[in-house]
Amino acid sequence: MKSERCILKLADQVFGDVSYQFIPLLNPQIIDQHLKSTHQDCHDLSLRNDQFNLHYRIILDYKAALFQGKKKGRQFLLTLQDRLVEAETPYSDDLAIDVAKAVKLDLPMFEEDRQSDLAKRAFQADQRLASEMKVDTPSTAIIYNADVSDCGLLLSDVTYQSLYEICEHNGLLAQQALSGQLTNPNLHVL
């Protein structure tokens, strides 16, 4: 969630068009990390399956929201994460519907899409893409300049500072940053 916010904030400070996509990652390491962070037994197979199904359901909801546009999808994701993490609200279908209403999704379409094979295929495509790019941990970004090269930079543990330095090194920061309004990028870390 923090990495996503850093990316969104920095995207406003970069010259030209910036394209970004948040790809939810779901693998055994993610489940282990979640169980360890909540002090639960990582070896309990039933608990692991429950957590996998919970994360999978959340990702399908995000994919369903994305079908109504990238902006709506990002709003859904950030609002849902805020409720889950910051407000410590447990995930439920009611929570997903409440968030969908809050970001003004078409509810009947959202309800249909979150159960659809299309959402499941979108999830599978994301997992294949992450695997092909050798991404297996959360808070990882692949950064590349499509105008210059097909090669990218894999950045683990995304922070505002690391993104800022990469953009600064490549001359991508917008005028307000270059004119001194962002003299200390550490002040802008979320």
N, C-alpha and C positions, 0 to 999 in steps of 0.2 A: 504494500500500500504506500509506504514511504517512497519507494523507488518510482512508482507510477506518478506520484505527485511531483517528484523532482523532474521527471521527464516532461510533464505537462508545463511546469513552470519554465523550464529552460527552452522549450519549444517556442515560447513567446519571445525569446531573446535571440533567436537565430535568424540569420539572413535567409531569405528565400523560402521555398516550400520545404516543410518538414513533414515527413510521413512517418507515423509510428503506429504500432499495433501491439496491444497487450495480449499475450498468448498465455492462457492459464496452463500451468504444468501440473500433472498428476502422475506420480510414480511412487514406488515404495519409500524412497528417501523423503518425500514430502509427508507421507503418512507418519513415518518415524519421527520426523522433526516436530510435527504437530503433537503427537502423543507424548514426546519428551517434554515439550513446552507446557503441556497441561498435566504433567506428572502422572501419566497413565502407563499401564503395562504395554510395552511395545511388542511383547511376545504373545499377547492374547489375540488369537486369530479372529475370533468373533468381533472384538473391538476394532481390529484393523479393517475388517470387512465393512463394519458400520461406518467407520471414518472415511473409507474409500467411497462408499455410496453417498455419504453426505457431501463430500467434496465434488463428486461427479454431478450430483443434482445441482449444486451451486453453479458449476461450470455450464451445465446445460441451460440454466436460467440466464446466465450471462450471454451465451450464444443466441438464445431466443431474443434477448433485448437488442443484440447487435443486428439482428435481421431487420430492425426498425431504424437502422442508421448507426454509423460509428459514434456520433456524438451522443445519441440516446444510450447506446451500449456502454460507453465510458461513464456517463452519468449514473447509469444503473449500477455498474461495477463499483464505482467509488462510494456511492450512497450505501450500497449493501455492505461493503467492507467497513464503512464507518459505523454502521449499526452493529455489525458482528464484532468488530474489534473495539472500537471506542465506547460504544454504548453497552457492550457485552450482552447483546440480545442473541439468544440461541436461534439458529436457523430453523425456519419452518416454512411451509407453503404460505401461511398467512403473512409472514415477514416478506417473502418474495413478492407477493401481490401488493402489499403495502408500499414497498419500494417501487414497484412498477407504476403504481398510481402516483407516487411522489414525483417521478420523472416523466410522467404523462405519456406512458406507453399505451398503445391500443391494447386493452386488457384481453378481449377475446382472442386477438391474434397472438398475444404473448402466451396465454394459456395453451393454445393449440401448438405453438412453436416449441415450447419447452418440453413437450411430449413427442416431438417429431423425430423421424429418422434423419432429417436434414440437420438438426442440432447434434445428433449423435455422430453423424459423418463429419461435421465441422470440428467436433472435439477430436475425433480420430486424426483428422488432417493436421490439427495443431500439434498433437503428440508426435506425429511423424516428422513434422517440420522441426520441432525441438530436438528430436533424436538426430536428424540429419545435420543439424547445426551443433551437435554435441553439447546441448544445454540440458543439464540434469539437476540444477539447483535453482531455487527461486531467486528473484532479484538479480537476474542476469540480463544483459542487453547485448544485442548485436548491432553495432553502429557501422554504417558505411555511407559513402557519398556516391550515389548512383550515377552522378555525372562524371565521376573520375574513374571509378573502379568497380569491379564485381566483388572484390575482396572486402572483408569487413573486420572489425575489431570486436572480439568477445570481451565484455567487461562484466566481471563478477562483482557482486555486492555494490550495486549501483547507488551512488550518492550524488547530490547536487554538485559537490566540489569536483568529483572525478569527471562528470559530464561537462561541467564548466571548463575545466582545463583542456579537455579534448577539443571542445569547440573553439576555445581561445587559440590553441595551438594550430588549428586548421583555418583560422580566420573566419569563423562562422558566426561570431557574436554580432548582434544587431547594434545599431548606432547608439542607443542609450547606454549600452555597456561600454562601448568604445569611448564615449564622451565623458566617462568618469562617474556616471550615476551608480554604477555597481563597482565601486572601488574596492570593496571587500566582499567577495562572493560568499565567504563564510557566514555573513549576516543573513543569507537567504536560504540556508539549509533548513529543510522542514523536519 
